[in-house]
């Protein structure tokens, strides 16, 4: 992962608190992702929050 200041961080896993749509379609480069993963990200829909 490259930080805004140009430093690179290497990791085998990354934990994030964003939706698949935000992660795969906004934050990561789409050209480097498998097409089936992009399809799943585009199809992702959040469930409505339950009240009570």
C-alpha positions in Angstrom: 0.0 0.0 0.0 1.3 3.4 -0.8 0.7 6.3 1.6 0.0 9.8 0.5 3.5 10.8 1.6 5.0 8.3 -0.8 6.0 5.6 1.7 5.1 2.0 0.9 3.8 -0.4 3.4 3.9 -4.2 2.8 1.4 -6.5 4.3 -0.3 -9.8 3.6 -3.6 -8.6 4.9 -5.4 -5.3 5.2 -8.4 -4.5 7.4 -10.6 -1.6 6.4 -13.9 -0.1 7.5 -15.4 0.8 4.2 -17.9 -0.9 1.9 -16.7 -3.2 -0.9 -17.9 -0.5 -3.4 -15.7 2.1 -1.8 -12.7 -0.2 -1.4 -12.7 -1.8 -4.9 -14.2 0.9 -7.0 -12.7 4.1 -5.4 -9.7 3.3 -3.3 -7.9 0.5 -5.3 -6.9 0.5 -8.9 -9.5 -1.3 -10.9 -6.9 -2.4 -13.5 -5.2 -4.6 -11.0 -8.3 -6.4 -9.8 -9.9 -9.6 -11.2 -13.0 -8.9 -13.3 -15.2 -11.2 -11.2 -14.2 -9.2 -8.0 -15.2 -5.9 -9.7 -18.6 -7.5 -10.7 -19.2 -8.5 -7.1 -18.2 -5.0 -5.8 -20.6 -3.3 -8.3 -23.4 -5.6 -7.3 -22.9 -5.0 -3.6 -25.9 -3.5 -1.7 -26.1 -2.8 2.0 -29.0 -4.2 4.0 -31.2 -1.6 5.6 -30.5 -1.0 9.3 -33.0 -2.7 11.6 -34.9 -0.5 14.0 -35.5 -1.6 17.6 
